[in-house]
Structure formats: structure tokens, C-alpha cells
Amino acid sequence: MLVEKNFDIVLMDTHMPEMNGYETARAIRSDFDEPKRSIPIISLSAAAFEHERQEAIDSGMNDVLSKPFQSKDLHQKIQDILKIKA
């Protein structure tokens, strides 16, 4: 999908079939040219452990939002990453 279209941000689950979110983030960071290579990625994850959060960051994701979450928390993360003023 990212090959064909441009997006401002990616919201990605870490547990997906075929390629997990960490592998997908690494692929985006290594396989695409700018500006897609630098697209902000937020991991949506049920993982609550610090080592899983760190794995997401190490894979190239910008931030992690643990499920379940409030919509206001998602909005705030998007605003922070895209530097949008409310």
C-alpha cells in the first residue's frame, strides 16, 4: 500500500500475519526512499513490557500506544508526532 500511495503517518499493529510490525517498520526504513523512509510510525500494541516497547523503537517506529487506549490518547500522539497544534 505504501508503494502506491502517500501517507502522513502509519498506525501499525505489531502482531500481523506474514510480517510482524517490527519487520515491517525495518523494511520501510530500509527499502523505501525519502520521504516514505521517514514516515512516522506508531505501534498499536497489546504489549505492556518495556522490552517490547524498546523493540518497537529499535525497529524504527516513532512511538508505541498500548491497547486498550482512549481515542484522545491516539489523537495526542498523532498531534505530537506530526507537530500539529490543537
C-alpha positions in Angstrom: 0.0 0.0 0.0 2.8 2.4 0.9 4.4 1.7 -2.5 1.3 3.1 -4.4 0.1 5.9 -2.1 1.5 8.7 0.1 0.5 8.9 3.8 1.3 11.3 6.6 1.6 8.6 9.3 1.4 4.8 9.7 -0.6 3.2 12.6 0.6 -0.4 12.8 -0.3 -3.4 14.9 2.8 -5.3 16.0 1.1 -8.7 15.6 0.2 -9.1 11.9 0.2 -12.2 9.7 3.2 -12.8 7.4 5.4 -9.9 8.6 5.1 -8.5 12.1 5.1 -4.8 12.8 8.8 -4.7 13.8 9.8 -6.4 10.5 7.5 -4.0 8.5 9.0 -0.9 10.2 12.5 -2.1 9.4 11.5 -2.7 5.8 10.0 0.7 5.5 13.1 2.3 7.0 15.5 0.4 4.7 13.6 -0.3 1.4 12.0 3.0 0.7 13.4 6.3 -0.5 12.6 9.6 1.2 10.1 10.9 2.1 8.5 7.5 2.7 11.5 6.2 4.5 10.9 8.8 7.2 7.2 8.4 7.6 6.2 8.5 11.3 5.1 5.0 12.5 3.1 4.5 15.7 2.8 0.9 17.0 -0.6 -0.1 18.3 0.2 -3.0 20.6 -1.2 -5.0 23.5 2.4 -5.4 24.7 2.9 -3.7 28.0 6.5 -4.7 28.7 9.3 -2.2 28.4 11.5 -4.6 26.2 8.6 -4.8 23.7 8.3 -1.0 23.6 12.1 -0.8 23.1 11.9 -3.4 20.3 9.4 -1.2 18.5 11.6 1.9 18.9 14.7 -0.1 17.8 12.8 -1.3 14.7 12.3 2.3 13.6 8.9 3.0 15.0 8.5 6.5 16.4 6.2 5.7 19.3 4.0 3.0 20.9 0.4 3.2 22.1 -0.6 0.2 24.2 -4.1 -1.3 23.8 -6.6 -0.6 25.0 -6.3 3.1 24.6 -8.6 6.1 24.6 -9.1 8.0 21.3 -7.8 11.2 23.0 -4.5 9.4 23.6 -4.2 8.4 19.9 -5.1 12.0 18.9 -2.5 13.4 21.2 0.3 11.0 19.9 -0.6 11.9 16.3 -0.5 15.7 17.1 2.8 15.3 18.9 4.5 13.3 16.1 3.1 15.5 13.3 3.7 18.6 15.4 0.1 19.7 15.0 -1.2 22.4 17.3 -4.7 21.7 18.7 
